Amino acid sequence: MLTIESLEKTFITRDGAGSPPSAVFLDLPQGKILTLLGPSGCGKTTTLRSVAGLEKPNAGRITIDGQAVFDGAENIHMPANQRGIGMVFQSDAIWPHMTVFENVAFPMRVAQDRKYTRAEIEEKVGRALEMVRLGGYQSRPSTQLSGGQQQRLALARGLVREPKLLLLDEPLSNLDAKLREQMRFELKRLQMELGITTLYVTHDQGEALALSDEIAVMNAGKVIQRGSPYELYHSPNSEFVAGFLGSTNFLPGKVEQAVGSDGTGVVGTPHGPVKCSFGQSANAGQEIMIVIRPEDVVLAAEAPADGTNTFGGKVSNRIFLGEVIDYLVDVAGEEVRVRARPEWDFAIGAQVNVTLPAAKCVAIASQS
Amino acid sequence: MSATIVVILGFVMAWIVQRTNIRNAWTLDAVAFIPIAIPSVIIGASILFAYILLPIPVYNTIWILLIAYVTMYLPYGMRFASGGIIQIHKELEEVAEVSGATLMQTFRRVLMPLMSPVLIAAWLYIFVMAVRELTASLFLAGPTTQVLGTISLTLWEEGGSFGNVAAISVIQIVPW
């Protein structure tokens, strides 16, 4: 549906310095949501704006539905107003001088490819507003809507002409936490109902995990890893991905025992040997980084019978969050973050046994 | 009329400076701003000489006055428009573009309505200044193309018909 090949965009600043070279490859199947996730300045918004036609890349190729809308080699650059895309911006970009109705009707009023009759416009606007649960607000001045309603209005405007492709540029980042959560469900529901192919940009990992069929994690102008939210969360391919998606414990070490047939191997760490699972093959002696999620660490007062991957530690801090308790456990001078069930109740200063389940310890190639 | 031209020109130029990636667009800003530093006596005199020498038949017509006024007031129009455009979020235009609007449609349906208070203010300000203008007009007004400023000066010089001068001054003040 959408393909992006070796897309490059360099920004030249006033003092002549350019941004690092980038090359983005992506393809987005019909009817799916793909999220571009990454820190500020990683190129995710630039990629999205290039797809929309608001930015002209330096090189590469973008096709929508088989048609090239940008091709650096053949010098194709279709103007944004001919690409037939729906887009929602970070600031909802509602036109304050128009009513709710006029905001949504705009894409049809300016349409170049066909004329809409008044009845058609009324019908389609009504349907789009109904879809985002703003039915009956037609004649309101758009500035009299709340933040969440404005965001939904922007969505209705993006959807009213039933575009082939919907681009969402951090559409929820201006909303407060509660509304954001609501809107996540709304977006997911709408996307599923309409089956519209969606490219979503965000720096919020929670949003990415909640909404996407697939996530592409970007950094410094490149896609680092791409996969389902589950894959990315549980088997990151790099420290960057592991650190960006949720909080993580990192433990550096050296491979002691080569990977067995069950995919596990033993890694020597400053605290002793740790058994962990490997995504790819590794040789003995290789520098490795062990990644384990705070919620996968097990705390116990008594050491388990099988002492594998168990270390003694002392609780150095705890935060009660209601459904969970966050601990910082000092294991021989190293702090381990643990997200524990509330029944694992230890006071600050208590001695505990920290177990890292081998299946949850993921070994990834060390970058340092 | 000069107010209208200045407002439109200032608006378009300010938009080019603010919103396009054209290299060195800021020079347009700078050039448009220069007339503010030049005394209107000099502007009047230099426009007079320029159009006597140039083969463009505007001398002794109303058009030469128009050229002078547009030159003199462009900096004001440009400043007004720049300030207005800066306050409009760029995404308001971009979303129009993505929605399928051409540049003209974006100007007409999105930018102009949002800018209208600023543009009206600029128009009024420039209109009032042009009505009161005397210095540059002295050089450029011909026998058949008198403006209020030159009329009142002539009346006063040629026999002090203070009544008439006062009447014209009232007309000049009224727009405020």
Interface residues (C-beta under 8 A of the other chain):
Chain A: A52 G53 L54 P79 A80 N81 Q82 R83 G84 I85 G86 M87 F89 Q90 S91 A93 W95 P96 H97 F106 P107 R109 V110 A111 Q112 A154 R157 R161 L167
Chain B: H89 E91 L92 E94 V95 A96 E97 V98 S99 G100 A101 T102 Q105 R109 V110 P113 L114
